């Protein structure tokens, strides 16, 4: 077996120290990358929150429009029913007037 000298120990410590420094640099670099990713994720989260709020607003507006369209459709149905009844009344009166004219013509002739 060979003996380990102080010089060998110092050399090994120097090598390990270099490796630790290298690993420390890599950890710092990774830490910076993680912070950068955290910043990007926070930005994306904010954008997503904004999109969700806008979507909620759009959904609320669509709901209001649907309600208004339904109300307008119901009002138009009621209006057309009234109009149909009025036309029916006018037609009835026209037929009655035509019948009266026909009867008067027969009396005159």
C-alpha positions as CSV (number, residue, x, y, z in Angstrom):
1,X,0.0,0.0,0.0
2,X,1.1,3.5,-0.7
3,X,1.1,6.2,1.9
4,X,-1.0,9.3,1.4
5,X,1.2,12.3,1.9
6,X,0.1,15.8,2.9
7,X,0.8,17.0,-0.6
8,X,-1.7,14.4,-1.9
9,X,-4.3,15.5,0.6
10,X,-3.8,19.2,-0.3
11,X,-4.0,18.3,-4.0
12,X,-7.3,16.3,-3.3
13,X,-8.7,19.2,-1.3
14,X,-7.8,21.6,-4.1
15,X,-9.5,19.4,-6.6
16,X,-12.6,19.0,-4.4
17,X,-12.6,22.7,-3.7
18,X,-12.5,23.4,-7.5
19,X,-15.4,21.0,-8.0
20,X,-17.4,22.6,-5.2
21,X,-16.8,26.0,-6.8
22,X,-17.9,24.7,-10.2
23,X,-21.0,23.2,-8.6
24,X,-21.7,26.4,-6.7
25,X,-21.6,28.3,-10.0
26,X,-23.9,25.8,-11.6
27,X,-26.3,26.1,-8.7
28,X,-26.2,29.9,-8.9
29,X,-26.9,29.7,-12.7
30,X,-29.8,27.3,-12.1
31,X,-31.1,29.5,-9.3
32,X,-31.1,32.4,-11.8
33,X,-32.9,30.3,-14.4
34,X,-35.5,29.3,-11.8
35,X,-36.1,32.9,-10.8
36,X,-36.5,33.8,-14.5
37,X,-39.0,31.0,-14.9
38,X,-40.8,32.2,-11.8
39,X,-41.1,35.6,-13.3
40,X,-42.4,34.2,-16.6
41,X,-44.9,32.0,-14.8
42,X,-46.1,35.0,-12.7
43,X,-46.5,37.0,-16.0
44,X,-48.4,34.1,-17.6
45,X,-50.6,33.7,-14.5
46,X,-51.4,37.4,-14.6
47,X,-52.3,37.2,-18.3
48,X,-54.4,34.1,-17.6
49,X,-56.3,35.9,-14.8
50,X,-56.9,38.8,-17.3
51,X,-58.2,36.4,-19.9
52,X,-60.5,34.7,-17.3
53,X,-61.9,38.1,-16.2
54,X,-62.5,39.1,-19.8
55,X,-64.1,35.7,-20.5
56,X,-66.4,36.2,-17.5
57,X,-67.3,39.7,-18.8
58,X,-68.0,38.3,-22.2
59,X,-70.2,35.6,-20.8
60,X,-72.1,38.1,-18.7
61,X,-72.6,40.3,-21.8
62,X,-73.8,37.3,-23.9
63,X,-76.2,36.4,-21.1
64,X,-77.6,40.0,-21.1
65,X,-77.9,39.9,-24.9
66,X,-79.7,36.6,-24.8
67,X,-82.1,38.0,-22.2
68,X,-82.7,41.0,-24.3
69,X,-83.2,39.0,-27.5
70,X,-85.7,36.7,-25.7
71,X,-87.6,39.7,-24.4
72,X,-87.6,41.4,-27.8
73,X,-88.8,38.1,-29.4
74,X,-91.6,37.8,-26.9
75,X,-92.6,41.4,-27.5
76,X,-92.5,40.9,-31.3
77,X,-94.7,37.8,-30.9
78,X,-97.2,39.8,-28.9
79,X,-97.1,42.6,-31.4
80,X,-97.6,40.3,-34.4
81,X,-100.5,38.6,-32.6
82,X,-102.2,42.0,-32.1
83,X,-101.5,42.9,-35.7
84,X,-102.9,39.6,-36.9
85,X,-106.1,40.3,-34.8
86,X,-106.4,43.8,-36.2
87,X,-106.0,42.5,-39.8
88,X,-108.6,39.8,-39.1
89,X,-111.0,42.5,-37.8
90,X,-110.3,44.7,-40.9
91,X,-110.9,41.6,-43.2
92,X,-114.1,40.9,-41.3
93,X,-115.3,44.4,-41.8
94,X,-114.4,44.4,-45.4
95,X,-116.3,41.2,-46.0
96,X,-119.3,42.7,-44.1
97,X,-119.0,45.8,-46.2
98,X,-118.8,43.7,-49.4
99,X,-121.9,41.8,-48.3
100,X,-123.7,45.0,-47.6
101,X,-122.7,46.4,-51.0
102,X,-123.9,43.2,-52.7
103,X,-127.2,43.4,-50.9
104,X,-127.7,47.1,-51.8
105,X,-126.8,46.4,-55.5
106,X,-129.5,43.7,-55.6
107,X,-132.0,46.1,-54.1
108,X,-131.1,48.8,-56.6
109,X,-131.3,46.5,-59.6
